[in-house]
Amino acid sequence: MASMSFSGVVPSFAAGTNQTDETVTATAEPSASLQTSPSDEETSSAKSLDEVSEPTAESELAESSRDGSSSDIEAASDAPEAVDEDVAERQADVAVSPLSLDANGNSVVKTPTRTSTIIKVTKGDVRTAETTIASNFSTGARFQLYYVRWNGSIGDAVTEPWGTCQIEAGDNGICYFSVPNTNNGGANRTKFYIRELAPAAGSLAAQNYNVLSKFNTGANGSTESTYQYRTKTLTSNSTISMPADHDGALRTADASSGTWANSIKNPTLPVTCELGIKVALVFDLSGSVKNAGAADTLGNAGKGFVDALSGTNSSVALFSFGNTSPRAGTPNFPELRNIDSGTNSTRIKNDIQDYINSFSGEGYTSNGTNWDAGLWATAQNAKQYDLVVVLTDGNPTFSGIESTVGPGTSTYFRELEAAVFSANAVKAQGARIINVGIGEGLNADNNLAATSGPVKYSPGASLNTADYLNVGWEALKPLLEDFAKSISCQAGVTVTKKVKDLGGTTKVASGWTIDAATQTGNASLTPETSQQTNTDGEVKFDLGFSKPDGKETVQIAETQQNGYKL
């Protein structure tokens, strides 16, 4: 894939009348850096979201206070249990049950006793149906318990072996903690926080997961929240299922889908210059786009992307989302259409314009933002696509496919977890996701990374070295055009001309003649003639390469104007 652009500044200084030519040498180099794609070498059985929220023996017991102080611990008595039966129960469980490992590598029995509690943490990755999340790559995932301070905040990590668990093959994506001394008066009859650790080295989880540590939650993503959950007060002879928001009763950012999420690693794009690329453009058509007065800007950016792919033998599919996908009043176009075939380019751009026109169409109502639905719709055909580009101006406020849930005005863990599972369903089929967050002041970096990958775009990066970016509305169209050029093994060279007047003020200069010439012949140059700098002092040249790792040196020369010298 080609890098985005080269920017050079050619300075001149006001003085005299000497005319000189200046030469700037630049290297435009397409990037073909790769990362390991997710492996399918080991798969465990799928886990339904409904299965992880079964009632537990503790559900009718009173909880401790939010800060877990001892004065608020409930006085419920635990059922008596004979010691010999307890031992027999443990021995039977060791023989037949899938077992997690503790910090010492010892197996953890998954049955509670009269003095212990089992915490089951359900891990998932790829959505396989509306309410079914598989745990394909969970083996080796690790979790840690933390004590709760008097004020309810997270305390120190539990250093005893039972404070850490690791999912093993056969655990069906569940990590088991066996917490001792949770009987009446026991030292651990309290609450705990749970966080995910880095996976075991060399494990399936380590090969495929990006561990998520933070999300942007609340209204407009204004709160950066650590991805963690707090249990209710543990009571012996009981099993509790996590993740769950036991404190907030599904009314806070901690509202959970019932399955702990991880982003699987973003696949790499095919490295080729000849075959074209298959792209799905996914448009956020929520009410905030209209409210920002940016609908036309979004449409023009999408159409500019299509135009920039012209002549590359590339194909495009289109998706929309609001509360659901497609957003009400708009269709999805999941089948790929080759831009260079017949009238397809015009038809695709007309369909994008229809998306924009729908904001003022009959029956339009403002929608929220459901990343989950948009990504899941895309996943139904993701095997056809090389690249999925998601254009969104806000954080998800809804989740769900046929039946949606969510506050509509705020972002919870639940909406983000669901979006991650659907994004993983896209990536598991080999399609790379690039998330484009649009608009000034968008607080979404953690969330954009969660549904694509951890690397934020910086100038010069390729589509194989960046996973997400934030961009203002006005910069969206040129950015997408640069993306399209990089897809087709092109690199942009941008030269900015600046002058300094006699008073020492530097400013951009229009109307200067700039020439460019390739030096090695490894790339074609467009245009081949000289150009005049525009009102921004810029001229742009495009380099076309025949191979993804091609390199070219470009010589830049200006024609000096009277009244200036170098």
C-alpha positions as CSV (number, residue, x, y, z in Angstrom):
1,M,0.0,0.0,0.0
2,A,1.3,3.4,-0.8
3,S,2.1,6.0,1.8
4,M,-0.2,9.1,1.9
5,S,1.8,12.0,0.8
6,F,5.1,13.9,0.9
7,S,5.0,17.6,1.9
8,G,7.9,19.9,1.1
9,V,8.3,23.6,1.8
10,V,10.3,25.7,-0.7
11,P,11.4,28.9,1.0
12,S,12.3,32.2,-0.8
13,F,13.2,35.6,0.6
14,A,12.3,39.0,-0.8
15,A,15.4,40.8,-2.1
16,G,17.0,41.8,-5.4
17,T,15.9,40.5,-8.7
18,N,18.0,37.4,-9.1
19,Q,16.2,34.3,-10.5
20,T,17.3,30.9,-9.3
21,D,16.0,27.3,-9.5
22,E,15.8,25.3,-6.3
23,T,15.7,21.5,-6.2
24,V,14.2,19.4,-3.5
25,T,14.7,15.7,-3.5
26,A,11.9,13.6,-2.0
27,T,11.3,9.9,-1.7
28,A,7.8,8.6,-2.0
29,E,7.7,5.1,-0.8
30,P,4.6,2.8,-0.6
31,S,4.4,0.9,2.6
32,A,3.8,-2.8,2.7
33,S,4.3,-3.6,6.3
34,L,2.4,-6.5,7.5
35,Q,1.2,-8.0,10.8
36,T,0.1,-11.5,11.6
37,S,-3.5,-12.3,10.7
38,P,-5.7,-14.1,13.3
39,S,-5.3,-17.8,13.3
40,D,-8.2,-20.3,13.2
41,E,-6.1,-23.2,14.5
42,E,-8.1,-23.8,17.6
43,T,-11.8,-23.2,18.2
44,S,-14.0,-23.8,21.3
45,S,-17.7,-24.0,21.4
46,A,-19.9,-20.8,21.0
47,K,-21.4,-19.3,24.1
48,S,-24.8,-17.6,24.1
49,L,-25.3,-14.3,25.8
50,D,-28.4,-15.8,27.4
51,E,-26.3,-18.6,28.9
52,V,-24.1,-16.4,30.9
53,S,-26.8,-14.7,33.0
54,E,-28.3,-17.7,34.7
55,P,-29.6,-17.1,38.3
56,T,-27.1,-18.0,41.0
57,A,-27.5,-19.2,44.5
58,E,-26.5,-15.8,45.8
59,S,-29.1,-13.9,43.9
60,E,-31.5,-13.6,46.9
61,L,-28.9,-12.6,49.4
62,A,-28.5,-9.0,50.4
63,E,-25.5,-7.1,49.0
64,S,-23.0,-5.2,51.0
65,S,-22.7,-1.4,50.7
66,R,-21.1,0.1,47.6
67,D,-17.8,0.6,49.4
68,G,-17.8,-2.9,50.7
69,S,-17.3,-1.8,54.4
70,S,-17.5,-4.6,57.0
71,S,-20.3,-2.8,58.8
72,D,-22.6,-3.4,55.9
73,I,-21.9,-7.1,55.2
74,E,-25.1,-9.1,55.3
75,A,-25.8,-11.6,58.1
76,A,-27.2,-14.4,55.9
77,S,-26.2,-17.8,57.2
78,D,-24.6,-20.4,54.8
79,A,-26.1,-23.8,54.4
80,P,-24.2,-26.4,56.5
81,E,-22.2,-28.9,54.6
82,A,-20.5,-32.1,55.8
83,V,-16.8,-32.0,55.4
84,D,-16.6,-35.5,53.8
85,E,-19.2,-34.5,51.2
86,D,-17.3,-31.4,50.5
87,V,-14.1,-33.3,49.8
88,A,-16.0,-35.8,47.6
89,E,-17.6,-33.0,45.7
90,R,-14.2,-31.4,44.9
91,Q,-12.7,-34.7,43.8
92,A,-15.6,-35.4,41.5
93,D,-15.3,-32.0,40.0
94,V,-11.6,-32.3,39.3
95,A,-12.3,-35.5,37.4
96,V,-15.0,-34.2,35.1
97,S,-15.0,-30.4,34.9
98,P,-13.1,-28.0,32.6
99,L,-10.6,-26.2,34.8
100,S,-9.0,-22.8,34.8
101,L,-5.5,-22.3,36.2
102,D,-4.6,-20.0,39.2
103,A,-1.4,-17.9,39.4
104,N,0.6,-21.0,40.4
105,G,-0.6,-23.0,37.4
106,N,-2.8,-25.2,39.6
107,S,-6.3,-26.3,38.4
108,V,-9.2,-24.4,39.9
109,V,-12.3,-26.4,40.8
110,K,-15.5,-24.7,39.6
111,T,-17.8,-25.9,42.4
112,P,-18.3,-23.6,45.4
113,T,-18.2,-25.0,49.0
114,R,-19.4,-24.0,52.4
115,T,-16.4,-21.7,52.7
116,S,-15.8,-20.6,49.1
117,T,-17.4,-18.8,46.1
118,I,-16.9,-19.4,42.4
119,I,-16.6,-16.4,40.1
120,K,-17.2,-17.3,36.5
121,V,-15.9,-14.7,34.0
122,T,-17.3,-15.4,30.5
123,K,-14.9,-14.3,27.7
124,G,-16.1,-14.0,24.0
125,D,-14.8,-12.7,20.8
126,V,-16.7,-13.3,17.5
127,R,-20.5,-12.8,17.1
128,T,-22.0,-15.8,15.3
129,A,-25.7,-14.8,15.8
130,E,-27.7,-12.0,17.3
131,T,-27.3,-13.4,20.9
132,T,-24.5,-15.9,20.4
133,I,-20.8,-15.0,21.0
134,A,-18.1,-17.6,20.3
135,S,-14.9,-17.9,22.3
136,N,-12.7,-19.0,19.4
137,F,-9.4,-17.6,20.7
138,S,-9.9,-17.4,24.5
139,T,-7.4,-20.1,25.6
140,G,-4.7,-18.3,27.5
141,A,-6.8,-15.2,28.4
142,R,-6.1,-14.1,32.0
143,F,-8.0,-12.2,34.7
144,Q,-7.0,-10.6,38.0
145,L,-9.0,-9.9,41.2
146,Y,-8.5,-6.6,43.1
147,Y,-9.6,-5.6,46.6
148,V,-12.1,-2.8,47.0
149,R,-11.2,0.2,49.1
150,W,-13.4,1.6,51.8
151,N,-14.7,4.3,49.4
152,G,-15.6,1.8,46.7
153,S,-12.6,2.5,44.5
154,I,-10.2,-0.2,43.2
155,G,-7.4,-1.3,45.6
156,D,-4.4,-3.6,45.4
157,A,-4.3,-6.8,43.3
158,V,-4.9,-10.0,45.2
159,T,-1.5,-11.6,45.4
160,E,-2.6,-15.0,46.6
161,P,-2.8,-17.7,43.8
162,W,-6.6,-17.6,43.8
163,G,-6.5,-14.0,42.7
164,T,-5.6,-14.8,39.1
165,C,-7.2,-17.1,36.6
166,Q,-6.3,-18.3,33.2
167,I,-8.7,-19.9,30.6
168,E,-7.6,-23.3,29.5
169,A,-8.7,-25.4,26.5
170,G,-12.0,-27.0,27.4
171,D,-13.1,-24.1,29.6
172,N,-15.5,-22.9,26.9
173,G,-14.3,-19.4,27.3
174,I,-14.9,-19.2,31.0
175,C,-12.3,-18.2,33.6
176,Y,-13.0,-19.6,37.1
177,F,-11.9,-18.0,40.3
178,S,-12.3,-20.1,43.5
179,V,-12.3,-17.5,46.3
180,P,-11.8,-18.9,49.8
181,N,-13.1,-17.6,53.2
182,T,-16.4,-16.2,51.9
183,N,-18.5,-17.8,54.7
184,N,-20.0,-15.6,57.5
185,G,-17.2,-13.7,59.1
186,G,-14.7,-14.8,56.4
187,A,-12.0,-12.4,55.3
188,N,-13.2,-12.5,51.7
189,R,-16.9,-12.1,52.2
190,T,-16.8,-8.8,50.4
191,K,-16.7,-7.3,46.9
192,F,-13.8,-7.5,44.3
193,Y,-12.9,-5.8,41.1
194,I,-12.0,-7.8,38.0
195,R,-9.6,-6.7,35.2
196,E,-8.2,-8.6,32.3
197,L,-4.4,-9.1,32.2
198,A,-2.1,-9.7,29.2
199,P,-2.7,-13.2,27.8
200,A,-0.3,-16.0,28.6
201,A,2.8,-15.8,26.4
202,G,2.4,-17.9,23.2
203,S,-1.2,-18.7,23.8
204,L,-4.0,-18.6,21.3
205,A,-5.3,-15.5,23.0
206,A,-1.9,-13.8,22.8
207,Q,-1.7,-14.6,19.1
208,N,-5.1,-13.1,18.3
209,Y,-6.3,-10.6,21.0
210,N,-5.7,-6.9,21.6
211,V,-6.6,-6.6,25.3
212,L,-9.0,-3.7,25.9
213,S,-8.2,-1.6,28.9
214,K,-10.3,1.7,28.5
215,F,-13.5,2.9,26.8
216,N,-15.0,6.3,26.2
217,T,-18.3,6.3,28.0
218,G,-21.1,8.7,29.0
219,A,-22.6,11.5,27.0
220,N,-20.4,12.2,23.9
221,G,-17.7,9.8,25.2
222,S,-16.7,12.5,27.7
223,T,-15.6,9.9,30.4
224,E,-12.6,7.7,29.9
225,S,-13.6,4.6,31.9
226,T,-11.3,1.7,32.8
227,Y,-12.7,-1.6,31.5
228,Q,-13.3,-3.4,34.7
229,Y,-16.3,-4.8,36.7
230,R,-17.0,-5.0,40.4
231,T,-18.7,-8.1,41.9
232,K,-21.5,-8.1,44.5
233,T,-20.6,-9.2,47.9
234,L,-19.4,-12.8,47.7
235,T,-21.2,-15.5,49.8
236,S,-20.1,-19.1,50.2
237,N,-21.8,-22.0,48.5
238,S,-22.6,-19.8,45.5
239,T,-21.5,-19.0,42.0
240,I,-21.7,-15.6,40.4
241,S,-21.4,-14.8,36.7
242,M,-19.3,-11.9,35.4
243,P,-19.2,-9.5,33.7
244,A,-22.3,-7.9,35.2
245,D,-23.1,-4.5,36.7
246,H,-24.2,-5.6,40.1
247,D,-24.0,-2.1,41.5
248,G,-25.6,0.0,38.8
249,A,-28.5,-2.2,37.9
250,L,-27.8,-1.6,34.1
251,R,-28.2,2.2,34.6
252,T,-24.5,3.2,34.3
253,A,-21.6,3.0,32.0
254,D,-20.9,-0.4,33.5
255,A,-24.0,-1.9,32.0
256,S,-22.7,-5.2,30.4
257,S,-23.6,-7.5,27.6
258,G,-22.7,-10.4,29.9
259,T,-19.6,-11.3,28.0
260,W,-16.1,-9.8,28.4
261,A,-14.8,-8.4,25.0
262,N,-11.5,-8.4,23.3
263,S,-10.7,-7.0,19.9
264,I,-9.1,-9.6,17.6
265,K,-6.1,-8.4,15.6
266,N,-6.9,-6.5,12.4
267,P,-6.1,-8.5,9.2
268,T,-3.7,-7.0,6.6
269,L,-4.8,-5.9,3.2
270,P,-3.7,-7.9,0.1
271,V,-0.4,-6.5,-1.1
272,T,-1.0,-6.0,-4.9
273,C,-1.2,-3.2,-7.4
274,E,-3.0,-5.0,-10.2
275,L,-6.1,-6.7,-8.9
276,G,-7.9,-3.7,-7.4
277,I,-9.4,-3.8,-3.9
278,K,-12.9,-4.7,-2.6
279,V,-14.2,-2.1,-0.2
280,A,-17.3,-1.7,1.9
281,L,-18.1,1.9,2.9
282,V,-20.2,2.0,6.1
283,F,-22.0,5.4,6.7
284,D,-23.2,6.7,10.0
285,L,-26.5,8.3,9.2
286,S,-27.5,9.2,12.7
287,G,-29.2,12.4,13.6
288,S,-26.0,14.1,14.8
289,V,-24.7,14.2,11.2
290,K,-27.6,16.3,10.1
291,N,-27.5,18.4,13.3
292,A,-23.8,19.2,12.5
293,G,-24.8,20.4,9.1
294,A,-22.3,17.9,7.7
295,A,-24.5,15.6,5.6
296,D,-23.3,17.0,2.3
297,T,-19.7,16.9,3.5
298,L,-20.1,13.2,4.3
299,G,-21.7,12.5,0.9
300,N,-19.0,14.4,-1.0
301,A,-16.3,12.6,0.8
302,G,-17.8,9.2,0.0
303,K,-18.2,10.1,-3.7
304,G,-14.6,11.5,-3.8
305,F,-13.4,8.2,-2.5
306,V,-15.2,6.4,-5.3
307,D,-13.7,8.8,-7.9
308,A,-10.2,8.3,-6.6
309,L,-10.5,4.5,-7.1
310,S,-11.5,5.0,-10.7
311,G,-9.2,3.1,-13.1
312,T,-8.0,0.7,-10.4
313,N,-10.4,-2.2,-11.1
314,S,-11.7,-1.8,-7.5
315,S,-15.2,-2.6,-6.3
316,V,-17.4,-1.0,-3.6
317,A,-20.3,-2.0,-1.4
318,L,-22.4,0.4,0.7
319,F,-24.0,0.2,4.2
320,S,-25.8,2.6,6.4
321,F,-26.7,2.6,10.1
322,G,-28.6,4.6,12.7
323,N,-30.6,2.9,15.3
324,T,-30.4,-0.2,13.1
325,S,-28.8,-1.2,9.8
326,P,-29.8,-0.2,7.3
327,R,-31.0,3.0,8.8
328,A,-34.7,3.5,8.3
329,G,-35.5,5.0,4.9
330,T,-32.2,3.7,3.3
331,P,-31.1,0.4,1.9
332,N,-27.8,-1.4,2.2
333,F,-25.9,-2.4,-1.0
334,P,-23.9,-5.4,0.2
335,E,-23.0,-6.7,-3.3
336,L,-19.7,-5.4,-4.7
337,R,-19.9,-3.3,-7.9
338,N,-16.8,-2.7,-10.0
339,I,-16.3,1.0,-10.3
340,D,-14.8,0.7,-13.8
341,S,-17.6,-1.4,-15.2
342,G,-20.3,0.4,-17.3
343,T,-22.2,3.0,-15.3
344,N,-21.4,1.5,-11.9
345,S,-19.4,4.5,-10.7
346,T,-22.3,6.9,-11.4
347,R,-24.8,4.5,-9.8
348,I,-22.6,4.1,-6.6
349,K,-22.3,7.9,-6.2
350,N,-26.0,8.3,-6.8
351,D,-26.7,5.8,-4.0
352,I,-24.4,7.7,-1.7
353,Q,-26.2,10.9,-2.6
354,D,-29.5,9.2,-1.8
355,Y,-28.2,8.4,1.7
356,I,-27.6,12.2,2.1
357,N,-31.0,13.1,0.6
358,S,-32.7,10.8,3.1
359,F,-32.0,13.3,5.9
360,S,-34.6,15.5,4.3
361,G,-36.8,12.8,2.9
362,E,-40.4,12.0,3.8
363,G,-40.8,10.2,7.1
364,Y,-37.3,10.9,8.3
365,T,-36.8,10.8,12.1
366,S,-33.6,11.4,14.0
367,N,-31.6,8.2,14.9
368,G,-29.1,7.3,17.4
369,T,-25.8,5.4,16.7
370,N,-25.6,1.6,16.6
371,W,-22.1,0.5,15.6
372,D,-23.1,-3.1,16.5
373,A,-25.9,-3.2,13.9
374,G,-23.8,-1.6,11.1
375,L,-20.8,-3.9,11.6
376,W,-23.0,-7.0,11.9
377,A,-24.8,-6.2,8.7
378,T,-21.3,-5.8,7.0
379,A,-20.2,-9.1,8.5
380,Q,-22.9,-11.0,6.6
381,N,-20.8,-10.5,3.4
382,A,-17.4,-9.7,4.9
383,K,-15.7,-12.6,3.2
384,Q,-16.1,-10.7,-0.1
385,Y,-14.3,-7.6,1.2
386,D,-10.7,-6.7,1.6
387,L,-11.3,-3.4,3.5
388,V,-14.2,-2.0,5.5
389,V,-14.1,1.8,6.1
390,V,-16.5,2.9,8.8
391,L,-17.4,6.7,8.7
392,T,-18.9,7.8,12.1
393,D,-19.3,11.1,13.9
394,G,-20.2,9.7,17.3
395,N,-19.9,6.9,19.9
396,P,-22.5,4.1,20.0
397,T,-25.6,4.8,22.0
398,F,-27.5,1.7,21.0
399,S,-26.6,-2.0,20.4
400,G,-28.5,-5.1,19.2
401,I,-29.5,-6.3,15.8
402,E,-33.2,-7.0,15.5
403,S,-34.0,-5.9,19.1
404,T,-32.0,-2.8,20.1
405,V,-31.2,-1.6,23.6
406,G,-29.4,1.5,24.8
407,P,-29.9,4.9,26.4
408,G,-29.8,6.7,23.0
409,T,-27.9,9.6,24.5
410,S,-25.0,8.0,26.3
411,T,-22.5,5.1,25.8
412,Y,-22.3,2.1,28.1
413,F,-19.9,-0.9,28.1
414,R,-22.7,-3.0,26.7
415,E,-22.9,-1.0,23.5
416,L,-19.2,-1.1,23.0
417,E,-18.8,-4.8,23.8
418,A,-21.6,-5.6,21.3
419,A,-19.8,-3.5,18.6
420,V,-16.5,-5.3,19.3
421,F,-18.1,-8.7,18.8
422,S,-19.6,-7.7,15.5
423,A,-16.4,-6.0,14.4
424,N,-14.6,-9.3,15.2
425,A,-17.1,-11.1,13.0
426,V,-15.9,-8.9,10.1
427,K,-12.2,-9.3,10.9
428,A,-12.5,-13.1,11.4
429,Q,-13.4,-13.4,7.7
430,G,-10.2,-11.6,6.6
431,A,-11.5,-8.0,6.1
432,R,-9.5,-5.2,7.5
433,I,-11.4,-2.4,9.4
434,I,-10.4,1.2,9.2
435,N,-12.5,3.4,11.5
436,V,-12.8,7.1,10.6
437,G,-14.0,9.3,13.5
438,I,-15.3,12.6,12.1
439,G,-15.8,15.9,13.8
440,E,-13.9,18.3,16.1
441,G,-13.7,17.3,19.7
442,L,-14.9,13.7,19.1
443,N,-13.9,11.7,22.3
444,A,-13.7,8.2,20.7
445,D,-10.1,7.1,20.4
446,N,-10.5,4.1,22.8
447,N,-13.7,3.0,21.1
448,L,-12.5,3.4,17.5
449,A,-9.5,1.3,18.5
450,A,-11.6,-1.3,20.1
451,T,-13.5,-2.1,16.9
452,S,-10.5,-1.9,14.6
453,G,-7.0,-2.0,16.1
454,P,-4.7,0.0,18.5
455,V,-2.7,2.1,16.0
456,K,-3.9,5.7,15.4
457,Y,-3.2,7.2,12.0
458,S,-0.4,9.6,11.6
459,P,0.7,11.4,8.4
460,G,2.7,9.0,6.1
461,A,1.0,5.8,7.5
462,S,-0.5,3.3,5.2
463,L,-3.8,1.4,5.5
464,N,-1.8,-1.6,6.8
465,T,0.0,0.4,9.5
466,A,-3.0,2.4,10.9
467,D,-6.3,1.2,12.3
468,Y,-8.3,4.3,13.1
469,L,-8.1,8.1,13.0
470,N,-10.0,11.3,13.9
471,V,-10.5,13.9,11.3
472,G,-12.4,17.2,11.0
473,W,-15.2,17.3,8.5
474,E,-13.4,19.5,6.1
475,A,-10.4,17.2,6.0
476,L,-12.5,14.1,5.4
477,K,-12.7,14.2,1.6
478,P,-9.0,14.7,0.8
479,L,-8.1,12.1,3.4
480,L,-10.4,9.5,1.8
481,E,-9.0,10.3,-1.6
482,D,-5.5,9.7,-0.2
483,F,-6.7,6.4,1.2
484,A,-7.9,5.5,-2.3
485,K,-4.6,6.4,-3.9
486,S,-2.7,4.3,-1.4
487,I,-5.0,1.3,-2.1
488,S,-4.0,1.5,-5.8
489,C,-0.3,1.8,-5.2
490,Q,-0.1,5.5,-5.6
491,A,1.7,8.1,-3.5
492,G,1.0,11.8,-3.3
493,V,3.7,14.5,-3.4
494,T,2.6,17.8,-2.1
495,V,4.8,20.9,-2.3
496,T,4.0,24.0,-0.3
497,K,5.5,27.3,-1.4
498,K,6.2,30.0,1.2
499,V,7.9,33.4,1.0
500,K,9.2,35.8,3.6
501,D,8.6,39.5,2.9
502,L,11.0,42.4,3.8
503,G,9.3,42.8,7.1
504,G,10.1,39.2,8.1
505,T,6.6,37.8,7.7
506,T,6.3,34.3,6.2
507,K,3.2,33.4,4.2
508,V,2.1,30.9,1.6
509,A,2.5,32.0,-2.0
510,S,0.2,31.4,-5.0
511,G,1.1,31.6,-8.6
512,W,4.6,30.1,-8.4
513,T,5.6,27.5,-11.1
514,I,6.7,24.2,-9.7
515,D,8.2,21.3,-11.8
516,A,8.6,17.7,-10.8
517,A,10.5,14.8,-12.4
518,T,11.1,11.2,-11.4
519,Q,14.8,10.1,-11.2
520,T,14.7,6.3,-11.4
521,G,11.8,5.5,-13.6
522,N,10.2,3.2,-11.0
523,A,6.9,5.2,-11.0
524,S,4.8,7.3,-13.3
525,L,4.2,11.0,-12.5
526,T,0.9,12.8,-12.9
527,P,0.7,15.4,-14.2
528,E,3.9,15.4,-16.2
529,T,3.9,19.1,-16.7
530,S,4.7,22.0,-14.4
531,Q,1.9,23.4,-12.1
532,Q,1.1,26.8,-10.5
533,T,0.7,26.9,-6.7
534,N,-2.9,27.5,-5.6
535,T,-4.2,29.9,-3.0
536,D,-2.9,27.6,-0.3
537,G,0.6,27.7,-1.9
538,E,0.3,24.1,-2.9
539,V,0.8,21.9,-5.9
540,K,0.2,18.1,-5.9
541,F,1.7,15.3,-8.0
542,D,0.8,11.7,-8.0
543,L,3.2,8.8,-8.3
544,G,1.9,5.4,-9.7
545,F,3.9,2.3,-8.8
546,S,3.8,-1.1,-10.4
547,K,4.6,-3.0,-7.2
548,P,3.7,-2.4,-3.5
549,D,7.3,-1.9,-2.3
550,G,8.3,0.4,-5.1
551,K,10.5,3.4,-4.4
552,E,11.0,6.6,-6.4
553,T,13.0,9.8,-6.0
554,V,11.3,13.0,-7.2
555,Q,13.2,16.1,-8.1
556,I,11.2,19.3,-7.4
557,A,12.2,22.6,-9.0
558,E,10.7,26.1,-8.9
559,T,10.9,29.0,-11.3
560,Q,12.1,32.0,-9.3
561,Q,10.1,35.2,-9.5
562,N,11.4,38.8,-9.8
563,G,11.9,40.5,-6.5
564,Y,12.8,37.3,-4.6
565,K,16.0,35.4,-4.0
566,L,16.9,32.2,-2.2
